[in-house]
Amino acid sequence: MEVNKEKIRYILQFLFDKSENASQAVEIVSGVYDLDTVTANYLQFWFRRFRSGIPIVENVDKITEMIEVDRHVNNRSIDQELKIDRKQF
């Protein structure tokens, strides 16, 4: 079964929220999908990202649309239009 990376990230977020540790998550994901779908290092990387609280995917469609309309749009314009607080990064 082929799985895209975005789907795996959502699964990992679910397992992280469920308080699974990285090694347990590897076993769970490998039990459902191919054994080489994820590695312990890959899971630890994403669990660190989730733990830091930095949003992984947010406003992607809106940002993509803004860039397609105007290739010269800058970060500040995107931040202001979407009301993104740059201090959170």
KAQUIHU-V535223 format. One record per helix or strand. SS is the DSSP state (~ for helix, > for strand). FROM is the first residue (numbers start at 0). TO is the last residue. If there is no record, write none. Layout:
SS_FROM_TO + SS_FROM_TO
This chain:
~_4_16 + ~_21_31 + ~_39_51 + ~_59_68 + ~_74_81 + ~_85_87
